[in-house]
Amino acid sequence: MPMKRDNIVTINVGKKGVTEGLIREINMVLEKRGIVKVRMLKNFRTIGAMQGKDKKQLAKEIAEKVNGKLVDFRGFVLTFKRC
C-alpha cells in the first residue's frame, strides 16, 4: 500500500544546522514511520554557503549522520527511508 503524503513527517533544519538533537529527531521519526522529509530552510542554506558548502554537500553530511538512506532530493527537501 503506498504511503500517503499526509503521513510523512517533515523536519526543518534552521540556523543551528545539523545538531545532535536534529539527528536524534530524524532517527526517531525513521524508527517510528520508516520515512522522513528534511527541509533545509533558507537561513541554514546561507550558513552552509558561508562555510563553502552547497546543498548537495549539506545533504551528504546529513545522510552520513542519520541511520537511513537518502531516497529523494528535490530542491531543498531531502527524503530519507530506513535502511
Long-range contacts (C-beta under 8 A, 24 or more apart in sequence): 3-35, 7-33, 8-33, 8-35, 8-36, 8-37, 8-79, 9-33, 9-36, 9-37, 10-36, 10-37, 10-38, 10-39, 10-77, 11-36, 11-37, 11-38, 11-39, 12-38, 12-39, 12-41, 13-38, 13-39, 13-40, 13-41, 13-44, 13-62, 14-41, 14-43, 14-44, 15-41, 15-43, 15-44, 15-47, 17-44, 17-47, 17-48, 18-58, 18-61, 18-62, 18-65, 23-65, 23-66, 26-62, 26-66, 26-68, 26-80, 27-66, 27-67, 27-68, 30-66, 30-67, 30-68, 30-80, 30-81, 30-82, 31-82, 34-81, 34-82, 35-79, 35-80, 35-81, 35-82, 36-68, 36-79, 36-80, 37-77, 37-78, 37-79, 37-80, 38-62, 38-77, 38-78, 38-79, 38-80, 39-76, 39-77, 39-78, 40-76, 40-77, 40-78, 41-76, 45-76
